[in-house]
Amino acid sequence: MLGIVFTSLIDMLEEKVSPDFADDVLEEADLENAGAFTSVGYYPFSEMQKLITILVKKTRTPADKLLYDFGYYLFGKLATAHGQVLANKKNILDVLNCLDDDIHVQVRKLYPDADLPHFSVLKKTETSIQLQYYSTRDLYHLAEGLMDAAANHFGDKIQRELVKLDEPHTYLFTIHLEA
């Protein structure tokens, strides 16, 4: 998993709770690298699972809510670090339309070993988009947070629907822009 995801999670804990809380989570998780993450590094997904498990225990917040909140926060970090990706995009639909064909291509140039989710555009109109999401990590709640933060970034009001498909690890997102 990309280092910026780990460093952003730690930043969020420090900002939203406290630096001491972030340190306690890192210590309790007993990570392979003791929590010494760099934004350009690459780390096992199992380390993120350990952190989320500890956060669920410490905050008594369900993992899906933690992942959603983190996705929302993460969008801000990614938008700041890679703002050029959002340039010339007029709304969230433009961003979602180019996830795999543009944004993830750019990410893979920087991080060739990145195991990114796959988003296939099934249908797009001026006011809606339908995406098939596939990831063995099933981080669709994180994706929901990212989408909602992206909508907020563009000042878009959206309705978002998520349906689990029959194929393992595969979901259907339908996003409608509200007038």
C-alpha positions in Angstrom: 0.0 0.0 0.0 1.3 3.5 -0.8 3.1 5.3 1.9 1.1 8.5 1.4 -1.9 6.5 2.7 -0.1 5.6 5.9 1.4 9.0 6.5 -2.0 10.6 5.8 -3.7 8.3 8.4 -1.1 9.3 11.0 -1.6 13.0 10.1 -5.3 12.6 10.5 -5.0 11.0 13.9 -2.6 13.7 15.0 -4.9 16.5 13.7 -8.3 15.1 14.7 -7.3 13.6 18.1 -3.7 14.2 19.2 -0.1 13.3 18.5 0.0 11.2 21.7 -3.0 9.3 20.4 -1.3 8.6 17.1 1.8 7.4 18.9 -0.3 5.1 21.1 -2.0 3.6 18.1 1.4 3.0 16.3 2.9 1.5 19.4 -0.1 -0.8 20.1 -0.2 -1.9 16.5 3.3 -3.3 16.8 4.2 -2.6 13.2 7.1 -4.1 11.3 8.7 -0.7 10.9 7.5 0.8 14.2 5.4 3.3 12.3 8.3 4.9 10.5 6.4 5.5 7.2 7.4 7.8 4.3 5.0 9.1 1.8 7.0 7.6 -1.1 7.4 4.2 0.5 5.3 1.1 -0.1 4.1 -1.0 2.8 2.1 -4.2 3.3 -1.7 -3.9 3.5 -1.5 -6.0 6.6 0.0 -3.0 8.4 -3.0 -0.9 7.5 -5.3 -3.7 8.8 -3.4 -3.6 12.1 -3.9 0.1 12.4 -7.6 -0.1 11.6 -8.1 -2.9 14.1 -6.4 -0.9 16.9 -8.5 2.2 15.9 -11.8 0.2 16.1 -10.8 -1.0 19.5 -9.6 2.4 20.8 -12.4 4.5 19.4 -15.3 2.0 19.4 -16.1 3.2 15.9 -16.9 0.6 13.2 -14.2 0.0 10.6 -16.5 1.1 7.8 -17.0 4.5 9.4 -13.3 4.9 10.1 -12.5 4.0 6.5 -15.1 6.4 5.2 -13.8 9.3 7.4 -10.2 8.5 6.4 -11.1 8.5 2.7 -12.7 11.9 3.1 -9.6 13.2 4.8 -7.2 11.5 2.4 -8.8 13.3 -0.6 -7.6 16.6 0.8 -4.1 15.2 1.2 -4.0 13.8 -2.3 -5.5 17.0 -3.8 -2.8 19.1 -2.1 0.0 16.7 -3.1 -1.2 16.1 -6.7 -3.4 19.1 -7.5 -2.4 18.9 -11.2 -4.6 15.8 -11.4 -7.7 17.9 -10.7 -6.7 20.6 -13.1 -9.2 21.0 -16.0 -11.8 18.9 -14.2 -15.1 20.7 -13.8 -16.8 18.2 -11.4 -16.6 14.9 -9.6 -17.8 13.1 -12.7 -14.8 14.2 -14.7 -12.5 12.9 -12.0 -14.3 9.6 -11.7 -14.3 9.2 -15.5 -10.5 9.2 -15.7 -9.5 7.2 -12.6 -8.1 4.1 -14.3 -7.2 5.7 -17.6 -5.4 8.7 -16.3 -5.0 9.1 -12.5 -4.0 5.5 -11.8 -1.7 5.5 -14.8 0.1 8.5 -13.3 0.3 6.8 -9.9 1.8 3.6 -11.4 4.5 5.7 -13.0 5.5 6.9 -9.6 4.8 3.6 -7.8 5.2 0.7 -10.3 4.4 -1.9 -7.6 1.2 -0.2 -6.4 -1.8 -2.5 -6.1 -4.6 0.0 -6.9 -8.3 -0.7 -7.1 -9.8 -0.9 -10.6 -12.6 1.4 -11.7 -14.3 0.7 -14.9 -16.7 3.3 -16.3 -19.9 1.4 -17.4 -22.0 4.4 -18.2 -21.6 8.2 -18.1 -24.0 11.0 -18.9 -23.7 14.7 -18.1 -25.2 14.2 -14.7 -24.3 10.7 -13.7 -21.7 8.0 -13.8 -21.8 4.2 -13.2 -18.5 2.6 -12.1 -17.6 -1.0 -11.4 -15.1 -1.1 -8.5 -12.9 -4.1 -7.9 -10.3 -4.5 -5.2 -9.3 -7.6 -3.2 -9.0 -5.3 -0.2 -12.7 -4.3 -0.3 -12.0 -0.7 0.7 -15.2 0.6 -0.8 -15.9 2.6 2.3 -12.7 4.5 1.8 -13.6 5.0 -1.8 -17.0 6.4 -0.7 -15.2 8.9 1.5 -12.8 9.9 -1.3 -15.8 10.4 -3.7 -17.8 12.5 -1.2 -14.7 14.7 -0.5 -14.2 15.1 -4.2 -17.8 16.2 -4.7 -17.3 18.7 -1.9 -14.1 19.9 -3.5 -16.0 20.8 -6.6 -19.1 22.1 -4.8 -21.1 19.2 -6.2 -24.1 17.7 -4.4 -24.4 14.1 -5.2 -26.5 11.0 -4.6 -24.3 7.9 -4.4 -25.4 4.3 -4.4 -23.3 1.2 -3.8 -24.4 -2.3 -4.8 -22.4 -5.5 -4.1 -22.1 -7.5 -7.3 -22.0 -11.3 -7.6 -18.3 -11.4 -8.5 -16.0 -11.4 -5.4 -14.6 -8.0 -4.4 -16.7 -6.2 -7.0 -19.1 -3.4 -6.4 -21.2 -1.0 -8.5 -21.1 2.7 -7.7 -23.8 5.0 -9.2 -23.2 8.7 -8.7 -25.8 11.3 -9.7 -25.2 15.1 -9.6 -28.1 16.9 -8.0 -29.4 20.1 -9.5 
